[in-house]
């Protein structure tokens, strides 16, 4: 329905029409509330007659509105009037990229600068799970200040007809053909469609990679990569023809030509998967073209200090690669060598694994992005991130070194190193390692407490493969021996039952090899490597007698182990060893304002695994966990200055402090009986402790309601994983009521200040998101986050909810309560911070707190936090 200048829709006064197409009409408009210019896109009238599509559009529009990136035209809102549905969007002035290309090919540097910004936009959207599906020059705007804006993200998907509707041409962004069916509606401009999109198949982010290649080719040549006289000819060219590579200017570097060929690979399995890789390639080429000034003829080449540094780094990398190549050469006399491998920053430094054939290293890293797997072939210099592995933990290899097992979002996954999406195999709510034999059997620890489970690499219902005995609380970190039948594992428990054990798939009582409480790994020839007092040692394993013999041989010192007993080393069947000496994750508590400005620090840099800060209701004290000399206890600190005192003293784990509303008591969990139960103690350091709740399952404290009536806690059920429950704190009986008890994972529960609502994270959508539900009777749930979320915290007045997005950004959402219902605002970005254990991967408690005056107390890494490299031991030889 056309709009006329001067008419209104909501608070928006319509101006001139500035565009029209298959996605609807676009008008310039004025937001009379905020006095700003916007673009109004009126969607096809057929939308109003399809209830399924309208409901889906509402959901998708909320997702699109969550995209917040300088290279993406923002979606401000959604307006309806009578039979009209419209999107309110950022008004971007300037020509389209299509108009710029019409003037002729774009010079290399300018084209790459534009392509880099387009790639950054795609990268940001893909990380939120949004695919553009209709990327083309007409959807790219060029502002006069050099900023590039990509338009219409995800609208091709939003406007796709539901199965109950008849396909109509107006629903397509640009084209439809009579051959299209409901099952395979082709969307997007034909010239930029990927082959799988042209065939009407389901598409993923690789369709955007293809379109990106088409756009970059067109910028450089001034010609489309695929041409045809009509739609059918165009689609045929996409499916069967190749671009005319000879049209590329001779100034285009070989690296960019290779990038284009990788983007325009017709076999989707062989195409580049991650647009981030494309962006990095372009940045490196741009950096090279901008930093190489011409050298005058007959002038000596002067190498500055920075160039010498770059040269030194390059030579060091080359030396490492040459060392690996030397070590891999076929000779029995190769000397022992040690090569260091630097990795990006990570909150999970001990999560790495050598492949059985010794030729690959996989590790978890994130820097300022979500933690994910990175793969480093040891015969090359650079590692590459593995797509769709966000939140990965505890990677391990298949016996043939072709696939990797890992854990994320409460599940066990497998992924092939040659490409393809991860495949979920089994639930693993809080895992502790896995192993994979040549027969396709995976043994893994889905929980810190409980037996090891086995499943098939193709997926199957898990079944127990070990059995706990009295005095043991959990079996962890298994590793198959070369026979694929026996495996090592670590048993946690009391001194008489913990240690490194040798078990077998065909049953029988496991045999304890040593009392060490660390992880054991089988190392050729017939050795078991393990950590002892900060040193990596190896002892001979007599497989016939199933016992360790001889004196320990030192492999490396020092060797790092994190508080969850994750091993800081890995071995291959070829006798190679990788280890990390340490990960000095020094942290301190610091106050930040809402803009992310550091206000002050309240603790000295602490290397004692500082975690779980919890502010007292009066804001004067902070309770935290610290691990000192291997013992995890609760400590109390002043909220405004340095200084701390110890609060708990038991030899077992004491953690998760929660203040009572009057600040006179602290509830916490303790593993002093072999599993974590709930206790309470006076906050004035009195010695009287009360056992609140003891059950067979592990429990974690979450929150204490402001009226003092309920203590919220999380329980780890062997069948349903993490569930939220509330313990009555008044009356004569400690009764419990379920809060969120499903087959999905529920974590990070928080009462609203008035006690009527509970916010928490759940992975029922496939990733952890924040939701709010009524309490104590959960009549309805309201979604809060849209692109991943964890660790919710309420503002003191209950009118705003904070949470951490999947990339570590602190977000805020306004909340208005109206009777029994809530109204949620769109999540807004506050600032980015590095939180311990990543944002959603670690099921620990909160890593920040919020004061009554709106400041944020964050457990942050200090500036002197260092990450030691992974050291690779080559050609190690055991003593005779």
Number of C-alpha atoms within 10 A of each C-alpha: 12 11 17 13 14 12 12 17 18 12 13 24 20 21 20 13 18 12 11 12 13 16 19 20 19 23 24 20 26 20 18 13 8 9 9 12 18 22 25 32 24 22 22 20 15 17 18 16 11 14 13 15 21 18 11 15 19 13 13 19 19 18 19 23 19 21 21 17 14 15 20 24 23 23 25 18 16 18 16 13 10 7 11 18 21 20 18 22 23 19 17 20 11 14 14 20 21 19 15 17 18 12 9 14 18 19 14 18 15 14 17 21 16 22 22 22 20 23 23 20 25 29 21 19 23 19 21 18 16 22 23 24 28 27 29 25 22 15 15 25 26 20 14 10 7 12 13 26 26 27 24 21 24 20 21 23 20 19 23 21 21 17 12 11 15 10 18 16 14 18 23 26 23 17 16 21 12 8 9 15 14 15 11 14 21 27 24 23 21 27 21 28 27 29 24 19 21 23 15 17 13 12 16 18 21 22 26 27 27 26 25 25 22 26 28 25 26 24 28 24 21 20 20 18 23 23 18 15 7 10 16 13 14 20 24 17 19 25 17 10 14 14 18 13 13 8 14 19 13 8 9 13 14 10 12 17 14 11 17 22 18 18 27 28 18 19 10 19 12 14 18 22 25 20 24 20 16 24 20 14 16 20 16 12 16 17 11 11 13 10 8 8 8 6 10 8 7 6 7 8 9 8 9 8 9 9 11 11 11 11 13 12 12 13 12 12 18 14 14 20 17 14 16 20 13 15 19 16 9 8 9 7 8 14 13 11 15 18 16 16 20 13 20 15 17 25 22 24 27 26 25 28 26 27 26 23 17 21 17 21 22 24 28 30 27 22 14 16 19 22 29 22 27 22 18 20 15 20 15 15 14 14 20 12 21 22 19 18 22 25 25 27 29 23 23 27 27 23 22 12 18 15 18 22 27 25 30 24 24 26 18 27 24 23 22 17 14 9 15 15 14 18 16 18 21 21 24 22 27 24 23 24 30 27 26 26 22 15 12 15 21 24 28 30 27 28 25 21 26 21 23 27 21 23 20 16 22 12 17 11 11 18 12 14 17 22 17 17 12 10 16 22 21 24 30 28 28 29 27 26 20 16 9 18 15 18 24 26 28 26 30 25 22 15 12 10 19 22 24 29 25 23 22 18 15 8 11 10 11 18 15 21 18 17 15 20 20 23 27 30 26 25 24 21 13 17 23 21 26 27 26 18 11 15 16 22 21 26 21 22 21 13 11 6 8 14 16 19 13 10 10 17 15 15 20 20 17 16 22 24 21 16 13 8 17 21 25 25 29 26 23 21 18 17 21 22 24 25 28 26 23 21 22 18 24 19 25 20 29 22 23 19 16 14 11 15 10 14 12 14 19 18 18 15 19 16 18 19 20 26 28 25 26 25 26 23 16 11 16 13 18 24 28 26 25 22 19 12 7 14 15 23 23 26 22 22 22 17 22 16 13 12 12 15 12 15 23 21 14 13 13 18 22 27 28 27 30 26 24 24 17 12 18 13 19 24 26 26 26 26 18 13 13 19 22 26 24 24 19 20 20 18 18 11 15 10 12 8 12 12 14 17 16 14 11 12 14 23 26 25 27 25 25 24 22 17 12 14 17 24 23 26 25 24 23 21 17 15 10 16 22 27 23 26 22 25 19 18 17 11 8 7 9 13 13 16 14 14 22 22 17 15 15 19 23 28 28 26 31 23 27 25 17 12 19 15 22 27 27 27 27 26 18 13 9 11 20 27 27 29 20 24 22 21 17 15 12 14 10 12 15 15 13 28 26 24 21 25 29 30 27 29 24 24 20 16 11 18 15 17 24 26 30 31 26 25 23 22 21 25 20 26 18 17 18 13 13 8 6 10 14 17 11 19 14 19 24 15 19 16 17 17 19 22 21 24 18 26 29 28 23 19 19 17 21 25 24 25 23 20 19 14 10 13 17 20 26 26 24 23 24 17 9 11 14 14 19 19 18 23 19 23 20 23 19 17 13 17 6 3
